[in-house]
């Protein structure tokens, strides 16, 4: 995590939030591209759902959140939403092979 500096105005705070939002969207897009590639290696619907992998990812990001002093519950909620979306898209792709 980059060091946080004290802002001198609300505009500066918002500028930093906008900068972070842009990075987060780019990272979500990058993650989605890798998820899309993963579908080609999966043999059945259970492989797509990969519940044990989901559990491992959630445990990992909760630990990362704690180490970064982020709210682990918020991080888990964001990841679960993202994983559900990507899994649904991957399942659609898998079913149309």
C-alpha positions in Angstrom: 0.0 0.0 0.0 1.3 3.4 -0.9 1.7 5.8 2.1 -1.3 8.0 2.7 -0.6 11.7 2.9 -2.7 14.3 4.5 -4.8 16.3 2.0 -5.2 20.0 2.2 -8.7 20.1 0.7 -11.8 18.1 -0.1 -10.9 18.4 -3.8 -7.5 16.8 -3.1 -9.2 13.9 -1.2 -11.6 13.4 -4.2 -8.8 13.5 -6.7 -7.0 10.8 -4.8 -10.2 8.7 -4.5 -10.7 9.1 -8.3 -7.1 8.0 -9.0 -7.6 4.9 -6.8 -11.0 4.1 -8.4 -9.4 4.1 -11.9 -6.7 1.7 -10.7 -9.2 -0.6 -9.1 -11.3 -0.7 -12.3 -8.2 -1.6 -14.3 -7.3 -4.3 -11.8 -10.8 -5.8 -11.9 -10.7 -5.8 -15.7 -7.3 -7.5 -15.6 -8.6 -10.1 -13.1 -11.6 -10.7 -15.3 -9.4 -11.4 -18.3 -7.6 -14.1 -16.4 -10.8 -15.6 -15.1 -12.0 -15.8 -18.7 -8.8 -17.7 -19.6 -9.4 -20.1 -16.7 -12.6 -21.5 -18.2 -10.6 -23.2 -21.0 -8.9 -25.4 -18.4 -12.0 -26.5 -16.6 -13.7 -29.8 -17.5 -17.1 -29.5 -15.8 -19.5 -27.1 -13.9 -18.0 -28.1 -10.6 -14.6 -27.0 -11.8 -16.2 -23.6 -12.8 -17.8 -23.2 -9.4 -14.7 -24.3 -7.5 -16.1 -23.8 -4.0 -12.8 -24.8 -2.4 -10.9 -22.3 -4.5 -13.5 -19.6 -3.5 -13.0 -20.4 0.2 -9.2 -20.2 -0.2 -9.4 -16.9 -2.1 -11.8 -15.4 0.6 -9.4 -16.5 3.4 -6.5 -15.0 1.5 -8.1 -11.6 0.9 -9.4 -11.4 4.5 -5.8 -11.9 5.6 -4.6 -9.3 3.2 -7.2 -6.9 4.4 -6.2 -7.4 8.0 -2.5 -6.8 7.1 -3.5 -3.6 5.3 -5.8 -2.4 8.1 -8.8 -2.7 5.7 -12.2 -3.9 6.9 -12.1 -7.7 6.3 -15.9 -7.9 6.1 -16.0 -5.2 3.4 -13.2 -6.9 1.4 -14.9 -10.3 1.7 -18.2 -8.8 0.5 -16.5 -7.1 -2.5 -14.7 -10.3 -3.4 -17.8 -12.5 -3.0 -19.7 -10.1 -5.3 -16.9 -10.1 -7.9 -16.4 -13.9 -7.7 -20.2 -14.5 -8.1 -20.2 -12.2 -11.2 -17.1 -13.9 -12.7 -18.4 -17.4 -12.0 -21.7 -16.6 -13.6 -20.0 -15.3 -16.7 -17.6 -18.2 -16.8 -20.5 -20.7 -16.4 -22.2 -19.0 -19.4 -19.1 -19.3 -21.5 -18.6 -22.9 -20.3 -22.1 -23.9 -21.2 -21.7 -22.5 -24.7 -18.5 -24.3 -25.6 
